[in-house]
Amino acid sequence: MVKILHLSDIHMGSGFAHGQINPDTGLNTRLEDFAAALGRCIDAAIEREADLVLFGGDAFPDATPAPYIQQAFSREFQRLVDAQIPVVMLVGNHDQHSQGEGGASLCIYRTLGVPGVVVGDRLETHRIQTQAGPVQIITLPWLTRSTLMTRPETEGLSLCAVNEQLLARLRIALEGEIRQLDLALPTVLLGHTMVDTAMVGAERFLAVGKGFTLPLSLIARDCFDYVALGHVHRHQVLCEKPPVVYPGSIERVDFSEEKEDKGFVWIKLEKGQAEFEFQPLSVRPFVTIKRDVSGKSDPQGALEKAIAQQSLNGAIARLIYQIAPEQLPDIDDRALHLALQDCHSYTIQPELVSQLMRPRMPQLGADQHLNPLEALGAYLAHREDLAPLTSDLMGAAEALLQGEAWVLEAERFTGGSPGVSEAIAAYEIESNEQTQLRLL
């Protein structure tokens, strides 16, 4: 049995806007948060005597991190080298250089020949010797369209057609790797990709280069005992046999991940089966306090009460409240700042409620439940210009709902006026497969 720790999407150096400078170290506290989360993952690998660590990509926000950020990252992985625990580092979209064949931030580990570290920057099969025996790892890094789109055969093709070509080539290449596998060894596919059934989050906004989506059927293959994925920040299991798992990111990047658990996946792998369990990490909480006090007689008290109901010690918080312009003098900003002082960092975002945004038709408000005919009647009651047609429109609508044919003769609303009947003929509503309204 091979014990594996699977983590992904470290994004060391992200989220600085939510931090502050630590006067003792001179570093942004959010960098320290991310480094601490990675440290807890490495601690778990060492304490549980992992045989292998799989990193699913996206080490940094981009391919050119500052030296002190690289140092914070490499310091933790050096501990795995010292413990003689092999690690496979997969190249994600944030790790790739945006300029042509510029390489990736993680390739320095291969260039320096760091012992026990395998960098997966191409589709390739790696045979890794662990303390519990050999394991086969197929690395599938982030794929982009850029290289393919510079070739003559893609000239003039739509983006969809280019995606189809790229997917077709990947199928062939992946099948080639699969046919060379040793069927007696446990096998893992390590991929940094977007799978079509995944639920996405902050990675939508963080993407450096736009890739394409893989169908689950392409990677959920019987030849794989476990499919370790990266790129999506929310932990999720897309398939049970074989397990296709996103561990998610190890720290919250922004408020879009406020409700998500962060952690890694612990795996016990054997040929033909894999037991896995998500291990949550204790990370800094994000808390949103949102209140509409525009109708409150004491808006300040309502806001202070809402703040007091939250556990904010050390949290990254945001207070969002809606307020009417005439209530602004009732708000004591200093008191709000004092109420939020236990937060690690916070923002206050007041939103003015315009008095011009009153609904013109109260009976059609969101809290009302009207059937279609009642809704149409309420609408027509506020349209004086349509008053002569009210009965006809209501009749047509009723016929439409009942699937009946309904014809409006021109004379019914022309009053026999000469010239009008020629301009306005008749309306007919027909019920067929695509109920249509046409002018006769």
SVG drawing of the C-alpha trace seen along z (x, -y; Angstrom):
<svg xmlns="http://www.w3.org/2000/svg" viewBox="-67 -64 88 71">
<polyline fill="none" stroke="black" stroke-width="0.4" points="0.0,0.0 1.4,-3.4 0.5,-6.4 0.1,-9.6 -0.6,-13.2 -2.4,-15.1 -2.6,-18.9 -3.0,-21.6 -3.4,-25.3 -1.1,-26.8 -1.0,-30.3 1.8,-31.4 1.8,-35.2 -2.0,-35.7 -4.4,-37.8 -2.1,-40.5 -4.9,-43.0 -6.5,-41.3 -3.3,-41.4 -1.0,-43.8 2.7,-44.1 4.0,-42.1 6.4,-44.6 8.4,-41.7 9.1,-40.1 8.4,-42.8 6.2,-40.3 2.6,-40.5 0.5,-38.5 -1.3,-36.8 2.0,-35.4 2.6,-34.1 -0.9,-32.5 -0.3,-30.7 3.1,-29.5 1.7,-28.3 -1.1,-26.3 1.6,-24.7 3.7,-24.0 0.8,-22.1 0.5,-20.0 4.2,-19.1 3.9,-18.4 1.1,-15.9 3.2,-14.2 6.2,-13.8 4.2,-12.8 2.1,-10.2 5.2,-8.9 3.8,-9.5 5.5,-7.6 4.7,-10.2 3.4,-13.8 1.5,-14.9 1.2,-18.6 -1.5,-19.4 -0.1,-22.7 -0.4,-26.5 2.4,-27.2 2.3,-31.0 -0.1,-33.6 2.2,-33.8 5.4,-32.3 7.6,-35.1 7.2,-35.3 9.3,-37.5 12.4,-35.8 11.1,-36.0 7.9,-34.3 9.9,-31.5 11.9,-31.1 8.8,-30.7 7.6,-28.0 10.9,-26.1 11.6,-26.1 8.6,-23.9 9.3,-21.5 12.9,-21.2 11.6,-19.5 10.2,-16.7 13.6,-16.3 15.3,-16.1 12.7,-13.5 13.4,-11.5 9.7,-11.7 9.5,-12.0 7.3,-14.7 5.7,-15.2 5.2,-18.9 2.7,-19.5 2.8,-22.6 -0.5,-24.6 -1.7,-27.5 -0.3,-30.0 3.1,-28.3 3.5,-28.7 5.2,-31.7 2.9,-33.7 5.4,-34.4 5.8,-31.5 8.1,-28.7 9.2,-30.6 9.1,-27.6 7.5,-27.4 8.3,-28.6 8.7,-25.0 11.2,-23.9 14.0,-25.3 13.8,-22.3 14.5,-20.0 17.3,-22.2 19.0,-22.2 18.5,-18.4 16.8,-18.5 16.7,-14.9 13.3,-13.2 11.5,-16.0 9.8,-15.3 8.5,-18.2 5.5,-17.4 5.5,-20.0 4.5,-17.6 2.3,-14.6 4.6,-11.9 4.6,-8.7 6.9,-8.7 7.9,-5.6 8.5,-6.7 10.2,-4.4 8.8,-4.9 9.4,-3.2 6.3,-1.1 7.1,-0.2 7.0,-1.6 4.1,-3.8 3.3,-5.0 2.3,-8.7 1.0,-10.2 1.4,-13.9 -1.0,-16.1 -0.1,-19.8 -2.3,-22.7 -2.8,-22.7 -3.3,-25.9 -4.4,-26.6 -1.6,-29.0 0.9,-26.6 -1.7,-24.9 -3.2,-28.2 0.1,-29.3 0.1,-26.3 -1.1,-26.6 -3.7,-23.9 -5.7,-26.0 -5.8,-29.1 -9.3,-30.4 -10.7,-27.9 -13.1,-29.0 -12.1,-28.6 -14.5,-25.7 -12.8,-23.9 -9.4,-24.5 -10.6,-23.0 -11.8,-20.0 -8.4,-19.5 -6.6,-19.9 -8.9,-17.4 -8.4,-15.0 -4.7,-15.2 -4.8,-14.8 -6.9,-11.6 -4.3,-10.1 -1.3,-11.2 -3.0,-10.0 -3.9,-6.6 -0.2,-6.2 0.9,-6.7 -1.8,-4.3 -0.7,-1.5 2.8,-1.7 1.7,-1.3 2.9,1.6 -0.5,3.2 1.0,4.7 1.7,1.3 -0.7,-1.1 -1.3,-4.1 -2.2,-7.7 -3.2,-10.4 -2.0,-13.8 -3.7,-16.5 -4.2,-20.3 -7.3,-20.8 -10.9,-21.9 -13.3,-19.0 -16.7,-19.6 -18.6,-18.4 -16.6,-20.5 -18.1,-23.3 -15.8,-26.3 -15.0,-29.3 -12.3,-31.9 -10.2,-30.2 -12.5,-31.8 -11.1,-35.2 -7.5,-34.2 -6.9,-32.5 -3.8,-33.8 -4.4,-31.8 -7.6,-30.4 -7.5,-26.7 -10.3,-24.3 -12.5,-21.8 -12.0,-18.1 -14.8,-15.6 -14.9,-13.5 -15.0,-10.3 -11.5,-11.1 -9.8,-10.7 -12.2,-8.4 -10.6,-5.3 -10.3,-1.8 -6.5,-1.9 -6.2,-4.6 -6.4,-3.7 -6.7,-7.4 -7.0,-10.6 -5.4,-13.5 -6.6,-16.9 -5.7,-20.5 -7.0,-23.9 -10.5,-24.0 -10.3,-25.6 -13.3,-23.8 -12.7,-20.3 -15.0,-17.8 -15.1,-14.2 -16.2,-13.9 -16.2,-10.1 -15.9,-7.3 -14.6,-4.5 -11.9,-5.4 -11.7,-8.3 -11.4,-11.6 -10.7,-14.2 -10.0,-17.9 -8.4,-18.6 -9.1,-22.3 -6.8,-25.1 -5.0,-25.1 -6.0,-28.7 -8.8,-31.1 -7.9,-33.5 -10.9,-35.8 -14.5,-36.1 -15.7,-33.8 -14.2,-31.0 -15.7,-32.2 -17.8,-29.0 -15.3,-26.5 -13.3,-24.1 -9.6,-24.1 -7.2,-21.1 -5.6,-18.1 -6.5,-14.6 -4.8,-11.6 -4.7,-8.4 -4.0,-4.8 -3.2,-3.3 -3.0,0.3 -3.3,1.8 -7.0,1.8 -8.2,-0.4 -7.7,-3.6 -9.0,-4.8 -9.0,-8.5 -10.1,-11.1 -10.3,-14.9 -8.3,-16.4 -9.4,-20.0 -6.9,-22.6 -7.5,-25.4 -7.2,-28.5 -8.1,-32.2 -11.8,-32.7 -13.5,-35.2 -16.7,-36.7 -19.3,-38.8 -21.8,-40.9 -24.6,-42.2 -27.5,-44.2 -30.2,-46.5 -30.8,-49.2 -32.6,-51.6 -35.9,-51.0 -34.5,-50.9 -35.2,-53.7 -31.8,-53.0 -29.4,-52.0 -26.3,-52.4 -27.6,-50.0 -28.7,-47.5 -25.2,-47.4 -23.4,-47.2 -25.7,-44.3 -25.0,-42.5 -21.3,-42.8 -21.6,-41.6 -23.3,-38.4 -20.3,-37.3 -17.1,-35.7 -14.5,-38.1 -11.3,-37.5 -8.6,-37.2 -11.0,-37.1 -10.9,-38.9 -14.3,-40.7 -16.4,-43.0 -19.4,-45.0 -21.8,-45.7 -24.9,-47.7 -27.7,-49.5 -28.8,-52.8 -31.0,-55.7 -29.3,-59.1 -31.2,-60.8 -29.9,-58.2 -26.2,-59.0 -25.9,-61.4 -27.1,-58.6 -24.0,-56.5 -21.0,-56.8 -18.1,-55.5 -15.7,-55.6 -17.9,-53.3 -18.1,-50.8 -14.3,-50.7 -14.1,-50.1 -16.6,-47.3 -14.5,-45.6 -11.1,-46.1 -10.7,-42.4 -10.6,-41.5 -7.3,-40.7 -8.5,-43.1 -11.8,-44.5 -13.6,-46.8 -16.8,-48.8 -18.9,-49.2 -22.0,-51.4 -24.5,-51.4 -27.0,-54.2 -30.6,-53.1 -32.0,-55.5 -35.6,-56.7 -36.1,-56.8 -36.0,-53.0 -39.5,-52.4 -41.5,-49.9 -43.9,-51.6 -46.4,-48.7 -46.4,-47.6 -48.8,-44.7 -46.1,-43.1 -43.5,-43.1 -41.2,-40.1 -43.3,-39.2 -46.5,-38.8 -47.6,-35.6 -49.9,-36.2 -50.9,-33.8 -50.0,-34.9 -53.5,-36.4 -53.5,-38.4 -50.0,-39.7 -51.0,-40.7 -54.1,-42.4 -52.1,-44.4 -49.7,-45.4 -52.4,-46.6 -54.1,-48.5 -51.0,-50.8 -50.9,-51.2 -53.5,-53.7 -52.2,-53.6 -53.3,-49.9 -56.7,-50.4 -58.6,-49.9 -56.9,-46.5 -57.2,-45.3 -60.1,-42.9 -58.5,-41.5 -55.1,-41.0 -56.6,-39.3 -58.6,-37.0 -55.6,-36.2 -53.5,-35.4 -56.2,-33.1 -56.4,-31.2 -52.7,-30.9 -52.5,-29.4 -55.3,-27.0 -53.6,-26.0 -56.5,-27.2 -56.6,-29.2 -57.8,-32.8 -58.3,-35.2 -58.7,-39.0 -60.6,-40.4 -59.4,-43.8 -62.9,-45.3 -63.0,-44.6 -60.5,-47.4 -60.5,-49.5 -64.2,-50.4 -64.6,-50.1 -62.5,-53.2 -61.3,-53.3 -57.7,-52.8 -57.0,-51.4 -58.3,-47.9 -55.8,-47.8 -52.9,-48.8 -53.9,-46.4 -55.1,-43.1 -55.7,-40.5 -53.8,-38.7 -53.9,-34.9 -52.5,-32.8 -51.9,-29.2 -51.0,-26.3 -48.4,-24.0 -45.0,-22.6 -43.7,-26.2 -46.7,-28.3 -46.3,-31.3 -47.9,-34.8 -47.9,-36.0 -49.3,-39.0 -51.8,-38.0"/>
</svg>
